[in-house]
Amino acid sequence: MQWMAWTAPTAGFFALIASAIVVLTLIELKWPTQETRGWLPIRTTRGDRFFISLLLAAYVHLTWLATVEASALYASIISLLFGLLVMRWG
């Protein structure tokens, strides 16, 4: 694992993603998902919306780092809000 600089924020990020996948798996086992149609232009499952939320967070962070000098914590807050919107109504 020498190829990556494992800092506390990096390890926390990967731990949160792994935890979210475990939680989504347990939810899926308890309540199987149905494809739904929200405001996204495609029918999606819970896992699809989670993946779209992760992609959206990556794009928000890259755009933030390229255009704004403020802390990336603000980009994380924006990503979390967008992710919640996508997961609930997407």
C-alpha positions as CSV (number, residue, x, y, z in Angstrom):
1,M,0.0,0.0,0.0
2,Q,3.0,2.3,-0.4
3,W,1.7,3.7,-3.7
4,M,-0.9,5.9,-2.1
5,A,-0.5,8.5,0.6
6,W,-2.9,7.3,3.2
7,T,-3.9,10.3,5.3
8,A,-6.7,10.3,7.8
9,P,-9.1,12.1,5.4
10,T,-8.3,9.6,2.6
11,A,-8.8,6.6,4.8
12,G,-12.1,8.1,6.2
13,F,-13.3,8.7,2.6
14,F,-12.8,5.1,1.6
15,A,-14.2,3.9,4.9
16,L,-17.4,5.9,4.4
17,I,-17.8,4.6,0.8
18,A,-17.3,1.0,2.0
19,S,-19.8,1.6,4.8
20,A,-22.4,3.1,2.5
21,I,-22.1,0.1,0.2
22,V,-22.5,-2.3,3.1
23,V,-25.6,-0.4,4.3
24,L,-27.1,-0.3,0.8
25,T,-26.5,-4.1,0.5
26,L,-28.3,-4.7,3.8
27,I,-31.2,-2.4,2.8
28,E,-31.4,-4.2,-0.5
29,L,-31.7,-7.6,1.3
30,K,-34.4,-6.3,3.6
31,W,-36.3,-4.2,1.1
32,P,-35.6,-5.1,-2.6
33,T,-35.5,-2.1,-4.8
34,Q,-37.8,-1.3,-7.7
35,E,-36.8,0.7,-10.7
36,T,-38.4,4.2,-10.3
37,R,-38.7,7.2,-12.4
38,G,-37.8,10.5,-10.7
39,W,-36.6,13.7,-12.2
40,L,-33.6,11.9,-13.7
41,P,-34.2,11.1,-17.4
42,I,-33.8,7.3,-16.7
43,R,-35.4,4.7,-14.6
44,T,-33.0,4.0,-11.7
45,T,-32.6,1.7,-8.7
46,R,-31.2,2.7,-5.3
47,G,-27.7,1.5,-6.4
48,D,-27.9,3.5,-9.6
49,R,-28.7,6.7,-7.7
50,F,-25.9,6.0,-5.3
51,F,-23.4,5.6,-8.2
52,I,-24.8,8.8,-9.9
53,S,-24.3,10.6,-6.5
54,L,-20.7,9.5,-6.3
55,L,-20.0,10.6,-9.9
56,L,-21.7,14.0,-9.2
57,A,-19.6,14.4,-6.1
58,A,-16.4,13.8,-8.1
59,Y,-17.4,16.4,-10.7
60,V,-18.4,18.9,-8.0
61,H,-15.0,18.5,-6.3
62,L,-13.0,18.7,-9.5
63,T,-14.8,21.8,-10.6
64,W,-14.4,23.3,-7.2
65,L,-10.7,22.7,-7.1
66,A,-10.2,24.1,-10.6
67,T,-12.2,27.3,-10.1
68,V,-12.5,28.2,-6.4
69,E,-9.8,29.0,-3.8
70,A,-11.9,28.2,-0.8
71,S,-11.7,25.0,1.2
72,A,-12.9,21.8,-0.4
73,L,-15.1,21.2,2.6
74,Y,-17.6,23.5,1.0
75,A,-17.6,21.2,-2.1
76,S,-18.2,18.2,0.1
77,I,-21.2,19.9,1.7
78,I,-22.6,20.8,-1.8
79,S,-21.9,17.2,-2.9
80,L,-23.7,15.8,0.1
81,L,-26.7,17.9,-0.5
82,F,-26.8,17.0,-4.2
83,G,-26.4,13.3,-3.2
84,L,-29.3,13.5,-0.8
85,L,-31.4,15.0,-3.5
86,V,-30.5,12.4,-6.1
87,M,-31.0,9.5,-3.6
88,R,-34.4,10.8,-2.5
89,W,-36.0,12.2,-5.7
90,G,-33.7,11.2,-8.5
